[in-house]
Amino acid sequence: MRLALAALVGLIASACASDGAAPQRNVAETAANPAAPDHVASLPAQQLAPGACGVFLFEARPPNHFAVFEDEAARIMKIVHAGQVYEIRFSDQPGAFLPGEDYRRAFEAREENLTFLLSGRVGENTAAGRRIEDVILTARQLDGTRTVRPLTGVRRCMDG
């Protein structure tokens, strides 16, 4: 357990390059990036502004790719799915991130006919941030096809 927690802390540190109720459905404003590679396995390191909070979610199984990033201040969710990065703008998200509470998010990428659902449970505080446990990322296509991925991670707030 401690080894897994230490590995998670290491993943969070590498993902966060720092400078010092019912899910709400959000509609994607995807930004095409012509310089993006053909297939993406993991998000690059992400930065949070001083005083900002964000959610960092990684695949629960090795190689623990960085799969989801939520920047609460910028109101942007980045999700890696099927080798592509989806950047989705959202409105306020519910939840106070208290231990034992549900973590739920729902987003639509209309142009791609995809719906992303995140569900998990808020856990204890750690050195890396408040844990978000037992997260399931479900990607649903218009034809009913689903892809399910187990994730784990933390919500971290930067000093500032």
N, C-alpha and C positions, 0 to 999 in steps of 0.2 A: 504494500500500500504506500509506504513512504517512498519507495523507488519510483512508483508511478507518479506520485505527487511531485517528486524532484524533477522527473522528466517533463511534466506539465509546466512547472515553473520555468524550466529551460526553454521550452517552446514559446511560452508567453514572452520571455525576455527577448528572444530572437524576433518575434513577430511585432513587438512594440518598440520601435526605435524612438525613444522619448527624448524630449528636450527638457529637461528638468521635469385577470378577468378574461374575457374572450379576446382572441386575437383581433387586432384591427387590420383590415385588409388594405394594402397599399398598392398603387399602380406603378409599374416600372417606368422609369424614364431612362432607358438604356442608352449608353453612350458608346458608339462604335469607335474602336481604336484600330486604325489601319496598321499600326506598327505592332499590334499584339501578335504573339506567336500562334501557330495553328492549334496547338494543344497545350493547355495549362493544367498542371496538377495541383498547384498550391499558390495561394496569394503571396505576393512579396511582403516584406516588412511594412507595417502601417504606422503612421504617426498620429498621436493625439495632441491637440493643443494644450497648453497649461490650463489646468482646471477642468478639462473635458473628461468625459467618461466614455468607455467603449466596451464592446463585447468581442472577445476573441474565441472562436470555436475551431477545434481541430478534430480530425478523424479520430475515433476512439481506438482504432486498430493501427498498428504500424503499417506504413511509415509515418503516420500522424500528420498528414498534410494539413496546412492552414486552409480551412475551407470557407469560413464565414467571418466577416468583420462588420460590426455595427458601430458607427461613429454617431453617438447620440447628439452631439452639438451640431455637426454638419448635416445630420439626418440623412445619412447615406448607409446603405447596406450593400456589401460586396459579397457575392456568393460564387464559388467555383462549382460548376455543374457541367458534366459531360465535356470536360476539356475547355470550357469557356467561362469567362468572368462576366457575371451580370452585376451591374451597378444600378441599384434601385433607390430612388429618393422616397422618403416616407414622411408622414406627419408624426405627431407625438405618439409614443408607444406606451401601453399600459404597463403597470408593475412597479413596485417599490424596491424590488430586489431584496426582500427579507427572507431569511432561511425558511425553507419549507414551502414557499410560495411557488406557483407555477411560472414558468418562463414560456411565453407563447408569442409567436410572430406569424403573420401571413402576408405574402407579397405576390403580386401578379406581374408577370412579364408578358403583356398582351401581344406584342409583336411576335413573340416566340411561342405563344399559346401555352405558357407555363404558369403554374402556381407553385410557390414555395411555402411550405409550412414548417415552422420550427416549434418543437414542444419539448420541455424539459422541466427541471426542478432547480430552484435556487438553493445552494448549499452554504457551507461555512466560509468564513473569511480565511484566507491564506496569505502568505507573503506576496504572492502574485496578484491577489485581488479576491473578490468573492466568487466562489466556485459556481459553475452552472453545470449540473450533472444530468446524466441519463437523457441527453438531448437527441432527438430524432429529427433529421432533416428529410422531409418528404417532398419530392418534386413530382407534380402531376401534370401530364400533358393533356391536351384537349380530348384526345382519343381514349383517355382513361388510364393510360400507361403510367405506372408509378415507379420511382426510384427512391429507395429508402437507405439513408446512411446514418449510422450512430456517430454522435459527436460528443465532445466534452470540452470544457473551457472555463474561462473566467470573465467577470466584468471588472474592469480596472479603471480607476480614476487617477488622473495625473495631478500632482501638486501644482498649485498655481494660484 
